[in-house]
Amino acid sequence: MAKYPVVVYGASGYTGMLVMDWLIDQDIPFTAVGRDAGRIKELMSQRVVRLESATYEIIETEHDVDALAAAFVGAKVVCNTVGPFGKYGPVAIEAALMAGCHHLDTTGEQGYVLKIRAQFGQQYAEAGLVLCPSLSYMHTIAQIAAELTLDTPGIDSLETATVVRGPREGSGVTVGSTASIFETFRQEQFHLWDNQLVAWGATDNFEITVPEVLRPVFALPWGGTSLPVFYQEDARVRYCTSLTGFYDNQAMRLVLAVAEQWEAEIKHLPIEAQEATIAQIVASTTPSMPPRERTTLNRSIDTAVGRGPLGGVRASVSSVTPYITTGALQVAAAMKLIEGETDAVGFTSGCKAFGHNYLLGFLEQRGLARASVTQL
Ligand SMILES: NC(=O)c1ccc[n+]([C@@H]2O[C@H](COP(=O)([O-])OP(=O)(O)OC[C@H]3O[C@@H](n4cnc5c(N)ncnc54)[C@H](OP(=O)(O)O)[C@@H]3O)[C@@H](O)[C@H]2O)c1
């Protein structure tokens, strides 16, 4: 049973520990939950900033609905960072529901977001609880940009681009993220066209331009992102496409090459062989936990172009340190939920439940993001 209002599940993970950093910063006591208490304790002592000021406990438990529910009960909010979420997420969601907790996660996986909306959305709504995926750099920052364009009445068509500095040796994509990225090859990827989810081709790719950088950016649908799902049932929006690219190197072309190989050689293999291929790719690309991000290295631009029939708006959010930003977003939302403040229950985006201006303001005040809006 959790003694404190916030549970961090995935407490030995890179992102889980960054959520803890921000909880400590906000003086919020927390319960750290994971499958190996010894590992959690050791990694927290190496990685979590200001641990000496924290009020916390550690609970070791297996990844099973009943065991997790027993660990979560007593808390108000579960911040879940155990991914790939398509693989591990539903068990934790079911456990949080059973324990009467709100569930926030850090997924970027569209297939999982679609699945949990259908499977758990109604039950969370009936329980008066929030089920909020992607409360993370991807795809909340792009959604904040989209919402800034939707502040102009009449906008009904959204194009977003998440443009990040690409991975280089030591620049920091985590084990969990790499596994999640390659997990998305298994899923169809959708954009929103006239209120319907329409599939991208598995190897669709684009050269895009964003005004903040001079050279064209090679971009992919990146699993489709959460935005078309969030906007599918939003009366303001009929169209939504979201792309992701790296703005300063060619690493995204390697991702496309793997996607092409997946389509040609791997997707027809038995599930065990697919698992083995993903595990081998993850091990070869992301051997260990990366160092803490730096603002000199880890920078991103999320741009949204919103258009109506006769005009448009562009909003851009420049941001730094996406994993640290993810921790901040989780805690900004947890603070609201501890106080019982939310504009939505059931399946929801962070922007809908907590407001894009609140989330953006939280990040801006901490030097993590800055937004600009231009009428087109
Ligand atoms: N959308 C975004 O912008 C964004 C940002 C940050 C993170 N994420 C996502 O968040 C997830 C976590 O990322 P991360 O960077 O924290 O990865 P990570 O450092 O690899 O951490 C993964 C965590 O999950 C736990 N875990 C893995 N398999 C488990 C299992 N079978 N049972 C119980 N726990 C298990 C790990 O525990 P052990 O230590 O015991 O293995 C660890 O605590 C990924 O899916 C990633 O894509 C997304």
The ligand as a MOL file (V3000), in Angstrom:
LIG
                    3D

  0  0  0     0  0            999 V3000
M  V30 BEGIN CTAB
M  V30 COUNTS 48 52 0 0 0
M  V30 BEGIN ATOM
M  V30 1 N 7.0470 10.3430 -25.3810 0
M  V30 2 C 8.1470 10.8610 -24.8230 0
M  V30 3 O 8.5580 11.9750 -25.0860 0
M  V30 4 C 8.8660 10.0110 -23.8120 0
M  V30 5 C 9.7930 10.5940 -22.9490 0
M  V30 6 C 10.3910 9.7830 -22.0030 0
M  V30 7 C 10.0820 8.4320 -21.9530 0
M  V30 8 N 9.1780 7.9010 -22.8100 0 CHG=1
M  V30 9 C 8.7810 6.4850 -22.7540 0
M  V30 10 O 8.7570 6.0440 -21.4070 0
M  V30 11 C 9.1600 4.6820 -21.3560 0
M  V30 12 C 10.3220 4.5640 -20.3590 0
M  V30 13 O 11.4160 5.2320 -20.8410 0
M  V30 14 P 12.7390 5.3480 -19.9850 0
M  V30 15 O 13.5350 6.3630 -20.6780 0
M  V30 16 O 12.4740 5.6100 -18.5500 0 CHG=-1
M  V30 17 O 13.3320 3.8730 -20.1750 0
M  V30 18 P 14.2470 3.0230 -19.2020 0
M  V30 19 O 15.3160 3.8760 -18.5920 0
M  V30 20 O 14.6680 1.8460 -19.9930 0
M  V30 21 O 13.2750 2.5580 -18.0090 0
M  V30 22 C 12.2880 1.5800 -18.1700 0
M  V30 23 C 11.6640 1.2660 -16.8270 0
M  V30 24 O 10.6690 0.2570 -17.0370 0
M  V30 25 C 10.9310 -0.8420 -16.1740 0
M  V30 26 N 10.5720 -2.1010 -16.7950 0
M  V30 27 C 10.9390 -2.5530 -18.0160 0
M  V30 28 N 10.4060 -3.7680 -18.2270 0
M  V30 29 C 9.6860 -4.0680 -17.1090 0
M  V30 30 C 8.8950 -5.1810 -16.7190 0
M  V30 31 N 8.7640 -6.2500 -17.5160 0
M  V30 32 N 8.2930 -5.1490 -15.5040 0
M  V30 33 C 8.4210 -4.0750 -14.7040 0
M  V30 34 N 9.1740 -3.0070 -15.0060 0
M  V30 35 C 9.7920 -3.0060 -16.2000 0
M  V30 36 C 12.4300 -0.8030 -15.9390 0
M  V30 37 O 12.7230 -1.5320 -14.7620 0
M  V30 38 P 14.1400 -2.3220 -14.5600 0
M  V30 39 O 15.1190 -1.2720 -14.1840 0
M  V30 40 O 13.8280 -3.2510 -13.4500 0
M  V30 41 O 14.4570 -2.9680 -15.8740 0
M  V30 42 C 12.6390 0.7110 -15.7980 0
M  V30 43 O 12.2690 1.1290 -14.5050 0
M  V30 44 C 9.4880 4.2850 -22.7890 0
M  V30 45 O 8.3770 3.6400 -23.3560 0
M  V30 46 C 9.7390 5.5950 -23.4960 0
M  V30 47 O 9.4550 5.5580 -24.8770 0
M  V30 48 C 8.5780 8.6650 -23.7540 0
M  V30 END ATOM
M  V30 BEGIN BOND
M  V30 1 1 1 2
M  V30 2 2 2 3
M  V30 3 1 2 4
M  V30 4 1 4 5
M  V30 5 2 4 48
M  V30 6 2 5 6
M  V30 7 1 6 7
M  V30 8 2 7 8
M  V30 9 1 8 9
M  V30 10 1 8 48
M  V30 11 1 9 10
M  V30 12 1 9 46
M  V30 13 1 10 11
M  V30 14 1 11 12
M  V30 15 1 11 44
M  V30 16 1 12 13
M  V30 17 1 13 14
M  V30 18 2 14 15
M  V30 19 1 14 16
M  V30 20 1 14 17
M  V30 21 1 17 18
M  V30 22 2 18 19
M  V30 23 1 18 20
M  V30 24 1 18 21
M  V30 25 1 21 22
M  V30 26 1 22 23
M  V30 27 1 23 24
M  V30 28 1 23 42
M  V30 29 1 24 25
M  V30 30 1 25 26
M  V30 31 1 25 36
M  V30 32 1 26 27
M  V30 33 1 26 35
M  V30 34 2 27 28
M  V30 35 1 28 29
M  V30 36 1 29 30
M  V30 37 2 29 35
M  V30 38 1 30 31
M  V30 39 2 30 32
M  V30 40 1 32 33
M  V30 41 2 33 34
M  V30 42 1 34 35
M  V30 43 1 36 37
M  V30 44 1 36 42
M  V30 45 1 37 38
M  V30 46 2 38 39
M  V30 47 1 38 40
M  V30 48 1 38 41
M  V30 49 1 42 43
M  V30 50 1 44 45
M  V30 51 1 44 46
M  V30 52 1 46 47
M  V30 END BOND
M  V30 END CTAB
M  END
